[in-house]
Amino acid sequence: MPSALDDAAFRRLSDVCLAEHARWAAEFDPDELDFLETDGVLTLEFADGTRFVLNRQAGNRQMWYAAGARAWHYDWDPARAAWLDDRDGHELGANVRRTVAEKLGKASVPQR
């Protein structure tokens, strides 16, 4: 479903999303999980060199997240004030936490 956000609102919400996830990633030991935030892209890098990428897709006003061979697209849901998957409706932050925990071999990781 195409986003009803205008460009300015999308930019603001996507910047907040990226910044929140960068702050969350900064809580990890960099030998376990490091990160790089550049214009519209947050790269999470693990000790083995694996990278997960969260990025802004301005053309369709979505957030995209790729973890290994898996990828998801998220639309902003104003009613829930959250980025939700465009297929099954799961929340972006929960999926980032789940995939990072799986990669690190942990039962869970801190909330963002």
PyRosetta script that sets phi, psi and omega in degrees:
from pyrosetta import init, pose_from_sequence

init()
pose = pose_from_sequence("MPSALDDAAFRRLSDVCLAEHARWAAEFDPDELDFLETDGVLTLEFADGTRFVLNRQAGNRQMWYAAGARAWHYDWDPARAAWLDDRDGHELGANVRRTVAEKLGKASVPQR")
pose.set_psi(1, 125.0)
pose.set_omega(1, -179.6)
pose.set_phi(2, -63.2)
pose.set_psi(2, 144.2)
pose.set_omega(2, -178.9)
pose.set_phi(3, -73.6)
pose.set_psi(3, 142.3)
pose.set_omega(3, 177.1)
pose.set_phi(4, -89.7)
pose.set_psi(4, 3.6)
pose.set_omega(4, -179.6)
pose.set_phi(5, -70.1)
pose.set_psi(5, 142.7)
pose.set_omega(5, 169.8)
pose.set_phi(6, -82.9)
pose.set_psi(6, 171.5)
pose.set_omega(6, -175.1)
pose.set_phi(7, -58.5)
pose.set_psi(7, -44.5)
pose.set_omega(7, -177.8)
pose.set_phi(8, -64.6)
pose.set_psi(8, -43.1)
pose.set_omega(8, 179.5)
pose.set_phi(9, -66.3)
pose.set_psi(9, -42.1)
pose.set_omega(9, 178.1)
pose.set_phi(10, -60.7)
pose.set_psi(10, -46.0)
pose.set_omega(10, -178.8)
pose.set_phi(11, -59.9)
pose.set_psi(11, -44.9)
pose.set_omega(11, -179.2)
pose.set_phi(12, -63.8)
pose.set_psi(12, -48.6)
pose.set_omega(12, -178.1)
pose.set_phi(13, -66.7)
pose.set_psi(13, -38.4)
pose.set_omega(13, 179.4)
pose.set_phi(14, -71.2)
pose.set_psi(14, -36.5)
pose.set_omega(14, 175.3)
pose.set_phi(15, -61.7)
pose.set_psi(15, -42.4)
pose.set_omega(15, 177.9)
pose.set_phi(16, -62.2)
pose.set_psi(16, -44.8)
pose.set_omega(16, 179.9)
pose.set_phi(17, -58.9)
pose.set_psi(17, -48.7)
pose.set_omega(17, -179.2)
pose.set_phi(18, -64.0)
pose.set_psi(18, -43.4)
pose.set_omega(18, -179.4)
pose.set_phi(19, -64.8)
pose.set_psi(19, -41.1)
pose.set_omega(19, 178.8)
pose.set_phi(20, -62.5)
pose.set_psi(20, -42.9)
pose.set_omega(20, -179.7)
pose.set_phi(21, -70.8)
pose.set_psi(21, -32.9)
pose.set_omega(21, 176.0)
pose.set_phi(22, -65.9)
pose.set_psi(22, -43.5)
pose.set_omega(22, 176.7)
pose.set_phi(23, -60.6)
pose.set_psi(23, -41.3)
pose.set_omega(23, 178.3)
pose.set_phi(24, -62.1)
pose.set_psi(24, -46.8)
pose.set_omega(24, -178.6)
pose.set_phi(25, -64.3)
pose.set_psi(25, -30.2)
pose.set_omega(25, -179.6)
pose.set_phi(26, -66.6)
pose.set_psi(26, -16.4)
pose.set_omega(26, 179.9)
pose.set_phi(27, -76.3)
pose.set_psi(27, -14.8)
pose.set_omega(27, -178.8)
pose.set_phi(28, -83.7)
pose.set_psi(28, 155.3)
pose.set_omega(28, 169.4)
pose.set_phi(29, -64.2)
pose.set_psi(29, 125.9)
pose.set_omega(29, -177.3)
pose.set_phi(30, -62.6)
pose.set_psi(30, -17.8)
pose.set_omega(30, 174.5)
pose.set_phi(31, -74.9)
pose.set_psi(31, -17.0)
pose.set_omega(31, 179.4)
pose.set_phi(32, -97.5)
pose.set_psi(32, -47.9)
pose.set_omega(32, -179.1)
pose.set_phi(33, -148.7)
pose.set_psi(33, 120.0)
pose.set_omega(33, 176.9)
pose.set_phi(34, -114.2)
pose.set_psi(34, 167.7)
pose.set_omega(34, -178.8)
pose.set_phi(35, -148.6)
pose.set_psi(35, 159.0)
pose.set_omega(35, 175.2)
pose.set_phi(36, -138.2)
pose.set_psi(36, 127.9)
pose.set_omega(36, 177.8)
pose.set_phi(37, -113.6)
pose.set_psi(37, 120.0)
pose.set_omega(37, 174.3)
pose.set_phi(38, -128.2)
pose.set_psi(38, 175.5)
pose.set_omega(38, -173.4)
pose.set_phi(39, -44.7)
pose.set_psi(39, 96.7)
pose.set_omega(39, 174.5)
pose.set_phi(40, 80.5)
pose.set_psi(40, 8.3)
pose.set_omega(40, -178.0)
pose.set_phi(41, -136.8)
pose.set_psi(41, 133.1)
pose.set_omega(41, 172.5)
pose.set_phi(42, -119.0)
pose.set_psi(42, 118.6)
pose.set_omega(42, 179.0)
pose.set_phi(43, -106.6)
pose.set_psi(43, 124.5)
pose.set_omega(43, 175.8)
pose.set_phi(44, -100.9)
pose.set_psi(44, 123.4)
pose.set_omega(44, -178.0)
pose.set_phi(45, -120.7)
pose.set_psi(45, 130.7)
pose.set_omega(45, -178.3)
pose.set_phi(46, -95.7)
pose.set_psi(46, 165.7)
pose.set_omega(46, -176.7)
pose.set_phi(47, -56.4)
pose.set_psi(47, -31.2)
pose.set_omega(47, -179.0)
pose.set_phi(48, -85.4)
pose.set_psi(48, 4.4)
pose.set_omega(48, 178.8)
pose.set_phi(49, 92.4)
pose.set_psi(49, -8.0)
pose.set_omega(49, 176.9)
pose.set_phi(50, -63.0)
pose.set_psi(50, 140.7)
pose.set_omega(50, 179.2)
pose.set_phi(51, -124.6)
pose.set_psi(51, 135.0)
pose.set_omega(51, 169.6)
pose.set_phi(52, -110.1)
pose.set_psi(52, 142.7)
pose.set_omega(52, -174.5)
pose.set_phi(53, -128.8)
pose.set_psi(53, 129.2)
pose.set_omega(53, 172.2)
pose.set_phi(54, -113.0)
pose.set_psi(54, 123.9)
pose.set_omega(54, -178.7)
pose.set_phi(55, -144.3)
pose.set_psi(55, 156.8)
pose.set_omega(55, 178.7)
pose.set_phi(56, -84.5)
pose.set_psi(56, 134.0)
pose.set_omega(56, 174.3)
pose.set_phi(57, -116.5)
pose.set_psi(57, 90.4)
pose.set_omega(57, -173.1)
pose.set_phi(58, -63.3)
pose.set_psi(58, -34.7)
pose.set_omega(58, -177.3)
pose.set_phi(59, -58.0)
pose.set_psi(59, -39.6)
pose.set_omega(59, 178.4)
pose.set_phi(60, -113.8)
pose.set_psi(60, 11.4)
pose.set_omega(60, 175.7)
pose.set_phi(61, 52.4)
pose.set_psi(61, 50.8)
pose.set_omega(61, 178.8)
pose.set_phi(62, -127.7)
pose.set_psi(62, 162.4)
pose.set_omega(62, 167.1)
pose.set_phi(63, -104.1)
pose.set_psi(63, 134.4)
pose.set_omega(63, 178.1)
pose.set_phi(64, -114.9)
pose.set_psi(64, 141.2)
pose.set_omega(64, 179.2)
pose.set_phi(65, -132.7)
pose.set_psi(65, 128.0)
pose.set_omega(65, 177.8)
pose.set_phi(66, -122.2)
pose.set_psi(66, 127.8)
pose.set_omega(66, 178.5)
pose.set_phi(67, -130.7)
pose.set_psi(67, 102.5)
pose.set_omega(67, -175.5)
pose.set_phi(68, 66.9)
pose.set_psi(68, -130.9)
pose.set_omega(68, -178.7)
pose.set_phi(69, -87.1)
pose.set_psi(69, 1.8)
pose.set_omega(69, -178.0)
pose.set_phi(70, -103.5)
pose.set_psi(70, 146.7)
pose.set_omega(70, 178.8)
pose.set_phi(71, -147.2)
pose.set_psi(71, 149.3)
pose.set_omega(71, -178.4)
pose.set_phi(72, -137.7)
pose.set_psi(72, 153.8)
pose.set_omega(72, 176.5)
pose.set_phi(73, -120.4)
pose.set_psi(73, 134.6)
pose.set_omega(73, -174.3)
pose.set_phi(74, -123.2)
pose.set_psi(74, 133.6)
pose.set_omega(74, 174.7)
pose.set_phi(75, -104.9)
pose.set_psi(75, 150.2)
pose.set_omega(75, 176.4)
pose.set_phi(76, -75.9)
pose.set_psi(76, 130.3)
pose.set_omega(76, 175.9)
pose.set_phi(77, -112.1)
pose.set_psi(77, 104.9)
pose.set_omega(77, -177.9)
pose.set_phi(78, -65.1)
pose.set_psi(78, -29.5)
pose.set_omega(78, -179.7)
pose.set_phi(79, -65.5)
pose.set_psi(79, -36.8)
pose.set_omega(79, 180.0)
pose.set_phi(80, -100.9)
pose.set_psi(80, -6.2)
pose.set_omega(80, -177.3)
pose.set_phi(81, 51.3)
pose.set_psi(81, 52.0)
pose.set_omega(81, -176.6)
pose.set_phi(82, -152.9)
pose.set_psi(82, 156.2)
pose.set_omega(82, 172.9)
pose.set_phi(83, -87.3)
pose.set_psi(83, 120.0)
pose.set_omega(83, -176.2)
pose.set_phi(84, -117.7)
pose.set_psi(84, 142.0)
pose.set_omega(84, 179.7)
pose.set_phi(85, -59.1)
pose.set_psi(85, 137.5)
pose.set_omega(85, -176.8)
pose.set_phi(86, -77.3)
pose.set_psi(86, -2.1)
pose.set_omega(86, 176.9)
pose.set_phi(87, -106.1)
pose.set_psi(87, -56.6)
pose.set_omega(87, -174.3)
pose.set_phi(88, -115.2)
pose.set_psi(88, -2.0)
pose.set_omega(88, 173.7)
pose.set_phi(89, 83.1)
pose.set_psi(89, 7.6)
pose.set_omega(89, 177.6)
pose.set_phi(90, -69.5)
pose.set_psi(90, 157.7)
pose.set_omega(90, -174.5)
pose.set_phi(91, -88.2)
pose.set_psi(91, 138.4)
pose.set_omega(91, -176.9)
pose.set_phi(92, -55.2)
pose.set_psi(92, -54.0)
pose.set_omega(92, -176.8)
pose.set_phi(93, -57.8)
pose.set_psi(93, -40.6)
pose.set_omega(93, 178.5)
pose.set_phi(94, -63.6)
pose.set_psi(94, -38.2)
pose.set_omega(94, 179.9)
pose.set_phi(95, -70.0)
pose.set_psi(95, -39.6)
pose.set_omega(95, 176.5)
pose.set_phi(96, -60.7)
pose.set_psi(96, -47.8)
pose.set_omega(96, 179.5)
pose.set_phi(97, -60.2)
pose.set_psi(97, -43.6)
pose.set_omega(97, -178.5)
pose.set_phi(98, -63.8)
pose.set_psi(98, -48.1)
pose.set_omega(98, -176.5)
pose.set_phi(99, -68.3)
pose.set_psi(99, -36.8)
pose.set_omega(99, 177.5)
pose.set_phi(100, -66.9)
pose.set_psi(100, -44.3)
pose.set_omega(100, 177.9)
pose.set_phi(101, -58.7)
pose.set_psi(101, -44.8)
pose.set_omega(101, 178.7)
pose.set_phi(102, -59.7)
pose.set_psi(102, -45.9)
pose.set_omega(102, -178.4)
pose.set_phi(103, -63.3)
pose.set_psi(103, -38.5)
pose.set_omega(103, -179.6)
pose.set_phi(104, -81.8)
pose.set_psi(104, -7.3)
pose.set_omega(104, -179.9)
pose.set_phi(105, 72.2)
pose.set_psi(105, 32.5)
pose.set_omega(105, -179.7)
pose.set_phi(106, -111.8)
pose.set_psi(106, 155.5)
pose.set_omega(106, 176.9)
pose.set_phi(107, -69.5)
pose.set_psi(107, -33.7)
pose.set_omega(107, 178.9)
pose.set_phi(108, -160.1)
pose.set_psi(108, 167.2)
pose.set_omega(108, 175.5)
pose.set_phi(109, -130.5)
pose.set_psi(109, 162.9)
pose.set_omega(109, -177.9)
pose.set_phi(110, -58.1)
pose.set_psi(110, 149.9)
pose.set_omega(110, 174.0)
pose.set_phi(111, -66.8)
pose.set_psi(111, 155.8)
pose.set_omega(111, 175.4)
pose.set_phi(112, -87.5)
pose.dump_pdb("model.pdb")
